[in-house]
Amino acid sequence: MLRLTLLAILVFTVPAFADVKVIRAPNDGQVPEVVVDAAGTVHMTYGKGQPGNGFYVQSKDGGKTFNEPARLNREDDTVTCGMERGPKFALGKDGVVHVTWLRFYKKGGGAMYTRSTDGGKTFEPERRLESPQYGLDNATLAADADGNVFVAWTGHPGGNAKDEENPISAPIVFVRSSDNGKTFSKNDYLKSDHPVSSHACGCCRLSASFGADGKLYIALRGGWKNIRDPYLLVGPKDKNDFHCVRISEDNWDFGCPMMGIPFRADEKGRVLAGWMSDFKAYWSISDEGTKNFRSKVATPQSSKRPQEFPLAVANAKGEVLFTWKEGDRVLWATYNSDGTATGKSGTAGQLPNKLKQTAFVGADGKFYIVF
């Protein structure tokens, strides 16, 4: 097991336009995920290799330098990386770092979990959360300051009605912990007021987050009747009872696009989501309480190439950074709080196909793109 030391790793920062900066993940890391805590520390997980290994790092200077990485998995080469698959993490009670990943895509499954109780210096031996063992995909998790941890994935452990119009759709299965990841509940099917939660796209990323309003949010791409539209599930954090909100009624009838619905929820229950539909990238934000979403906002320019891995983040002013990929180019544009384009856009850099970028708002209020 690697341990964090005081060794700092310089990260190459690429100058960009306006208040948008680009950071390269350390050690040629792939599919990074980033969380910025209240103190401004940048926490990051990433994978390396396909399949490969997972790592955790942190930065105290806004992403200019990172500590030496701590490895997440003890069993070598058991972290699936690529597309939207890789380590997913959240910060929980007392600064505990919770991480999940997919052990092997479809082959033997493996919703793996580990945590660090010492600030990311070391991680516990990974645990398999699905029972019985079966093929699964799209492992994700959320954690809060009260010790709640929620881990979910898509799979077919049995007993769930299949959709004849879309046999590759899958139910959402989850486990919960109320003791900060020490123990987890038994596997259970997620229940909502819409059949899409039992027929999610079987190979498109799930995203989950606890909101400041005490609710649990889960974003998914639908598979019900083969319609691949974006949906949001909202429910209490301690019950299996979710309300479904359709983010956009695109009615995209398509096979699996292998691309999920990343989102952010603010303290007022407004959710900012990005997605791809018919190979075009969009974003939208909900009203307070997440009852409805505004009309979708497209990228400022048209393209004949698929617009993949869309992600939107907003700063305290409500300004939005939207980033996506076309081929191996990572692109971005900024928008005013009302959804109108600012006219500022650019290319963040080159990133091989099948790998994704991420983005965050720094403690300085500036936008950062990471890949």
Backbone torsions as a table, in degrees:
resi	resn	phi	psi	omega
1	MET	NA	128.0	177.3
2	LEU	-77.9	148.3	179.7
3	ARG	-119.7	149.7	174.5
4	LEU	-70.0	138.8	174.3
5	THR	-127.2	-175.9	179.1
6	LEU	-82.3	0.5	178.3
7	LEU	-62.9	126.6	178.6
8	ALA	-101.4	139.3	179.3
9	ILE	-110.5	117.9	-179.1
10	LEU	-70.0	130.4	179.1
11	VAL	-104.9	131.0	-179.3
12	PHE	-69.8	118.8	179.5
13	THR	-106.8	126.7	-176.6
14	VAL	-97.5	125.1	177.2
15	PRO	-60.7	140.4	178.8
16	ALA	-133.4	-173.8	-178.7
17	PHE	-80.3	154.9	170.3
18	ALA	46.5	-129.4	-178.3
19	ASP	-105.7	37.1	175.8
20	VAL	-114.6	121.8	179.8
21	LYS	-119.5	157.0	-178.7
22	VAL	-120.3	131.6	179.2
23	ILE	-121.3	134.1	173.1
24	ARG	-86.4	132.7	175.8
25	ALA	-62.0	140.3	-178.1
26	PRO	-64.1	152.1	174.0
27	ASN	58.1	33.8	-178.7
28	ASP	55.7	37.3	-179.6
29	GLY	-62.7	150.1	-178.1
30	GLN	-114.2	155.4	177.6
31	VAL	40.6	60.9	-178.1
32	PRO	-70.5	151.5	170.3
33	GLU	-126.3	140.5	-173.5
34	VAL	-132.4	139.5	170.1
35	VAL	-132.7	134.9	174.8
36	VAL	-108.2	123.7	-177.3
37	ASP	-87.3	179.3	-174.5
38	ALA	-63.8	-24.4	179.1
39	ALA	-85.5	-3.3	-179.5
40	GLY	90.5	2.1	177.3
41	THR	-70.4	133.7	177.6
42	VAL	-93.7	117.2	177.5
43	HIS	-103.8	137.7	-177.1
44	MET	-142.8	138.3	165.5
45	THR	-115.6	154.4	174.9
46	TYR	-157.8	164.8	176.3
47	GLY	-113.1	168.7	176.8
48	LYS	-153.3	117.6	-177.0
49	GLY	103.5	155.7	-175.6
50	GLN	-137.0	92.6	-8.5
51	PRO	-73.1	163.1	-175.3
52	GLY	-149.1	-137.6	-176.7
53	ASN	-125.2	159.8	-180.0
54	GLY	-113.0	150.4	-175.6
55	PHE	-140.9	155.3	176.5
56	TYR	-126.1	136.8	174.6
57	VAL	-139.5	166.6	173.6
58	GLN	-144.6	156.7	-178.8
59	SER	-132.1	135.9	178.4
60	LYS	-99.7	-3.5	-176.0
61	ASP	-122.5	36.3	174.3
62	GLY	73.4	21.0	176.9
63	GLY	95.4	6.8	176.5
64	LYS	-72.7	-41.2	176.6
65	THR	-135.6	153.1	178.4
66	PHE	-128.9	151.5	172.8
67	ASN	-66.4	165.8	173.9
68	GLU	-62.9	139.8	-173.1
69	PRO	-70.5	148.0	169.7
70	ALA	-103.1	132.0	-178.6
71	ARG	-79.8	140.9	-176.9
72	LEU	-86.2	-42.5	-174.0
73	ASN	-99.4	136.7	176.9
74	ARG	-87.1	-31.1	177.6
75	GLU	-84.3	122.4	-173.5
76	ASP	-60.6	143.8	169.7
77	ASP	53.5	50.7	-177.9
78	THR	-128.8	24.8	176.6
79	VAL	-118.2	115.1	178.5
80	THR	-73.1	127.2	-178.8
81	CYS	-128.1	143.7	178.4
82	GLY	125.9	155.9	-171.7
83	MET	52.8	-122.8	178.4
84	GLU	-106.4	13.5	-179.6
85	ARG	-94.9	136.0	-178.9
86	GLY	165.7	-178.3	179.8
87	PRO	-63.4	133.4	174.0
88	LYS	-116.6	139.1	-174.6
89	PHE	-144.5	165.7	176.2
90	ALA	-151.3	154.1	176.2
91	LEU	-95.2	133.2	-176.7
92	GLY	-118.1	-159.1	-178.4
93	LYS	-58.2	138.0	178.3
94	ASP	60.3	25.8	176.8
95	GLY	75.8	12.3	178.4
96	VAL	-64.2	134.7	178.9
97	VAL	-97.5	116.3	-179.2
98	HIS	-103.8	134.1	-176.3
99	VAL	-136.9	140.8	170.8
100	THR	-133.0	158.5	175.3
101	TRP	-159.2	167.3	177.4
102	LEU	-92.3	122.5	-176.2
103	ARG	-66.9	-58.9	174.9
104	PHE	-138.1	129.8	-177.6
105	TYR	-61.8	113.0	176.5
106	LYS	66.9	-29.6	-173.5
107	LYS	-87.9	91.3	-179.6
108	GLY	85.4	-4.8	176.8
109	GLY	59.6	-147.9	179.6
110	GLY	120.9	87.2	171.1
111	ALA	-88.0	95.9	-172.7
112	MET	-92.0	148.9	-178.9
113	TYR	-139.9	140.8	169.8
114	THR	-146.0	167.9	177.2
115	ARG	-148.6	159.0	174.8
116	SER	-121.1	127.5	178.9
117	THR	-105.8	6.3	-179.0
118	ASP	-122.3	35.0	175.6
119	GLY	76.2	22.1	177.6
120	GLY	90.4	8.5	177.8
121	LYS	-73.4	-42.3	178.8
122	THR	-138.2	157.3	179.0
123	PHE	-125.2	143.5	178.9
124	GLU	-65.7	158.3	173.5
125	PRO	-55.6	137.7	-177.3
126	GLU	-65.2	149.2	178.5
127	ARG	-121.5	144.1	174.9
128	ARG	-89.5	129.1	-174.4
129	LEU	-100.0	-22.1	-178.8
130	GLU	-82.2	141.5	-179.6
131	SER	-153.1	122.8	1.4
132	PRO	-72.2	175.0	-180.0
133	GLN	-74.5	137.3	-180.0
134	TYR	-161.8	167.6	177.7
135	GLY	-69.1	135.0	-178.8
136	LEU	-151.1	176.9	-176.8
137	ASP	-155.7	168.6	167.3
138	ASN	64.7	38.3	178.0
139	ALA	-63.6	133.2	178.5
140	THR	-147.1	167.9	179.2
141	LEU	-153.5	164.4	175.0
142	ALA	-140.2	154.1	178.0
143	ALA	-147.9	155.0	178.0
144	ASP	-133.5	178.6	-175.3
145	ALA	-77.7	-4.1	179.0
146	ASP	-97.8	4.6	178.7
147	GLY	92.5	8.2	177.2
148	ASN	-84.5	135.1	175.6
149	VAL	-132.4	132.4	-178.7
150	PHE	-125.5	124.9	178.3
151	VAL	-123.7	132.5	-177.3
152	ALA	-138.2	158.5	176.9
153	TRP	-157.5	175.7	173.9
154	THR	-111.1	140.6	-179.6
155	GLY	-178.4	176.1	-177.6
156	HIS	-125.7	74.5	177.7
157	PRO	-71.2	-7.8	178.6
158	GLY	114.9	153.3	175.5
159	GLY	86.2	5.1	-179.6
160	ASN	-112.6	134.6	-179.0
161	ALA	-66.6	132.2	179.6
162	LYS	-87.6	152.5	178.9
163	ASP	-90.6	112.4	-176.8
164	GLU	-64.2	-26.3	179.0
165	GLU	-80.9	-13.7	179.6
166	ASN	-153.2	82.3	-175.3
167	PRO	-66.4	-14.7	179.4
168	ILE	-91.5	1.8	172.7
169	SER	-71.2	159.0	-174.4
170	ALA	-147.8	151.6	175.0
171	PRO	-74.0	159.4	172.9
172	ILE	-91.1	126.3	178.4
173	VAL	-112.6	143.7	-177.1
174	PHE	-144.9	162.6	168.5
175	VAL	-133.6	156.9	-179.9
176	ARG	-129.4	152.5	170.6
177	SER	-130.7	137.7	175.1
178	SER	-112.5	5.5	-179.5
179	ASP	-121.7	38.2	173.4
180	ASN	63.4	33.5	173.7
181	GLY	91.5	4.6	177.4
182	LYS	-68.2	-45.9	179.9
183	THR	-135.0	157.3	179.2
184	PHE	-129.4	154.6	177.8
185	SER	-72.7	173.6	174.4
186	LYS	-71.0	158.3	176.5
187	ASN	-60.5	139.3	179.1
188	ASP	-145.4	149.9	174.3
189	TYR	-78.7	136.4	176.6
190	LEU	-73.2	137.0	-177.1
191	LYS	-115.9	137.3	177.9
192	SER	-145.8	-178.8	179.2
193	ASP	-91.4	18.1	178.6
194	HIS	-142.1	139.3	-178.8
195	PRO	-65.5	-12.7	-177.6
196	VAL	-63.5	-28.4	-179.3
197	SER	-69.5	-20.8	174.5
198	SER	-95.9	-4.0	-178.2
199	HIS	-140.3	56.4	177.4
200	ALA	-76.9	159.3	173.6
201	CYS	-58.5	123.1	-170.9
202	GLY	-72.3	-12.0	-177.7
203	CYS	-135.0	24.8	175.9
204	CYS	-113.7	139.7	-171.9
205	ARG	-54.4	135.0	165.0
206	LEU	-90.2	149.5	173.0
207	SER	-132.2	143.3	-178.2
208	ALA	-142.4	149.5	178.5
209	SER	-161.4	141.0	168.9
210	PHE	-83.6	131.8	178.4
211	GLY	-88.5	161.8	176.4
212	ALA	-66.1	-15.7	178.0
213	ASP	-84.7	4.7	177.9
214	GLY	85.9	1.4	179.8
215	LYS	-94.1	162.5	175.9
216	LEU	-108.3	129.8	-179.1
217	TYR	-114.8	136.5	177.6
218	ILE	-135.5	124.2	177.8
219	ALA	-105.8	140.9	-178.1
220	LEU	-148.5	159.6	168.9
221	ARG	-97.0	132.5	-177.5
222	GLY	-71.4	155.3	171.6
223	GLY	-129.8	-7.1	-177.7
224	TRP	-61.3	125.9	-177.7
225	LYS	58.7	20.5	178.6
226	ASN	69.1	16.1	175.6
227	ILE	-88.3	124.6	-171.0
228	ARG	-101.5	36.6	-178.0
229	ASP	-77.2	160.4	178.6
230	PRO	-83.7	138.9	179.8
231	TYR	-132.9	157.1	175.5
232	LEU	-129.2	132.1	174.9
233	LEU	-105.7	133.1	-178.4
234	VAL	-129.4	130.5	-178.9
235	GLY	-160.8	171.9	176.2
236	PRO	-66.4	149.2	-174.1
237	LYS	-75.6	-11.9	-176.7
238	ASP	-116.2	10.7	-179.7
239	LYS	-133.5	159.8	177.3
240	ASN	-103.1	73.0	-174.5
241	ASP	-153.6	94.5	-171.4
242	PHE	-113.7	144.8	172.9
243	HIS	-99.0	136.4	-176.7
244	CYS	-101.4	131.6	176.2
245	VAL	-121.2	126.6	176.6
246	ARG	-81.7	117.3	-176.0
247	ILE	-67.5	-41.4	179.3
248	SER	-152.3	133.1	-179.9
249	GLU	-91.0	78.1	-178.3
250	ASP	-88.2	-26.6	-178.0
251	ASN	55.4	46.2	-180.0
252	TRP	-82.0	106.7	178.8
253	ASP	-92.7	105.7	-170.9
254	PHE	-157.7	157.5	170.4
255	GLY	-69.4	-178.5	-172.2
256	CYS	-65.3	119.8	177.2
257	PRO	-84.5	-7.6	179.1
258	MET	55.9	46.3	180.0
259	MET	-150.3	126.4	-174.0
260	GLY	-95.1	-158.3	-172.8
261	ILE	-125.9	81.7	177.2
262	PRO	-67.6	145.9	-177.0
263	PHE	-151.5	167.0	172.7
264	ARG	-134.7	139.6	177.0
265	ALA	-116.6	133.3	179.4
266	ASP	-96.9	-177.2	-173.5
267	GLU	-70.2	-15.2	179.0
268	LYS	-97.5	6.6	179.6
269	GLY	80.3	16.4	174.0
270	ARG	-87.0	132.3	-175.6
271	VAL	-114.7	128.6	176.4
272	LEU	-105.3	119.6	-174.4
273	ALA	-127.9	148.7	174.2
274	GLY	-125.2	149.1	-179.6
275	TRP	-161.3	165.6	173.4
276	MET	-111.0	134.5	175.7
277	SER	-138.9	127.1	-176.9
278	ASP	54.0	35.4	175.1
279	PHE	69.5	17.3	173.7
280	LYS	-115.5	145.7	-176.3
281	ALA	-96.0	138.6	-179.0
282	TYR	-140.3	162.4	168.6
283	TRP	-141.2	159.9	177.5
284	SER	-157.2	159.9	177.2
285	ILE	-128.3	145.6	-178.5
286	SER	-90.0	170.3	170.8
287	ASP	-79.3	174.6	176.9
288	GLU	-65.3	134.3	-177.1
289	GLY	88.4	-4.5	173.6
290	THR	56.3	48.2	177.0
291	LYS	-87.9	-38.7	-178.9
292	ASN	-143.0	158.0	174.9
293	PHE	-110.1	146.6	175.4
294	ARG	-65.9	169.5	174.7
295	SER	-59.4	142.4	-176.1
296	LYS	-66.5	149.7	-179.9
297	VAL	-112.9	128.4	-178.7
298	ALA	-92.4	168.3	172.1
299	THR	-62.8	154.1	-174.8
300	PRO	-72.6	-10.8	179.0
301	GLN	-132.1	150.1	177.3
302	SER	-84.2	158.5	-179.3
303	SER	-152.0	146.3	175.9
304	LYS	-86.0	-9.5	-180.0
305	ARG	-95.0	151.5	176.4
306	PRO	-59.5	138.2	177.1
307	GLN	-101.5	103.2	-168.8
308	GLU	-108.7	165.0	175.7
309	PHE	50.8	49.0	178.5
310	PRO	-69.7	142.5	180.0
311	LEU	-150.7	132.8	178.0
312	ALA	-120.5	137.8	173.5
313	VAL	-134.5	150.4	-177.5
314	ALA	-125.8	145.1	176.3
315	ASN	-92.7	-175.8	-175.3
316	ALA	-65.5	-21.3	178.4
317	LYS	-84.0	-5.8	-176.8
318	GLY	87.4	0.6	176.9
319	GLU	-70.8	145.4	-172.2
320	VAL	-118.6	132.9	166.8
321	LEU	-101.4	129.1	177.3
322	PHE	-120.3	126.9	179.8
323	THR	-128.6	147.1	-178.7
324	TRP	-156.5	175.2	179.4
325	LYS	-121.3	143.4	168.6
326	GLU	-128.1	109.2	-172.1
327	GLY	65.2	-123.3	178.6
328	ASP	-105.6	15.2	177.8
329	ARG	-99.2	129.5	173.9
330	VAL	-92.9	118.0	-176.3
331	LEU	-111.9	161.7	178.1
332	TRP	-152.0	158.7	173.1
333	ALA	-152.0	154.1	178.1
334	THR	-115.8	154.1	-175.1
335	TYR	-136.0	151.8	172.2
336	ASN	-74.5	170.2	-177.0
337	SER	-63.6	-22.2	178.8
338	ASP	-88.1	3.5	177.2
339	GLY	93.6	-4.1	177.8
340	THR	-78.8	143.3	-179.4
341	ALA	-70.1	140.8	178.6
342	THR	-80.6	-15.0	-174.4
343	GLY	90.7	-4.0	178.5
344	LYS	-96.8	123.5	180.0
345	SER	-156.3	166.8	-179.6
346	GLY	-177.5	-176.5	176.5
347	THR	-108.8	121.7	-178.0
348	ALA	-78.4	-27.9	-179.3
349	GLY	154.6	-170.0	-178.0
350	GLN	-104.8	137.1	178.4
351	LEU	-144.6	125.6	-176.0
352	PRO	-54.7	150.4	175.8
353	ASN	-54.6	153.5	179.0
354	LYS	74.2	7.1	172.7
355	LEU	-122.0	147.8	-175.5
356	LYS	-118.8	160.8	175.0
357	GLN	-101.1	170.0	169.3
358	THR	-137.1	179.0	-178.7
359	ALA	-152.7	156.8	176.9
360	PHE	-155.0	166.1	173.5
361	VAL	-102.1	123.9	-178.0
362	GLY	-78.0	170.8	177.0
363	ALA	-62.3	-20.7	177.9
364	ASP	-84.8	1.4	179.4
365	GLY	83.0	-1.7	-178.7
366	LYS	-88.8	158.8	177.9
367	PHE	-89.2	140.8	177.6
368	TYR	-129.5	135.1	172.4
369	ILE	-109.2	133.5	-174.5
370	VAL	-125.5	132.9	172.2
371	PHE	-161.5	NA	NA
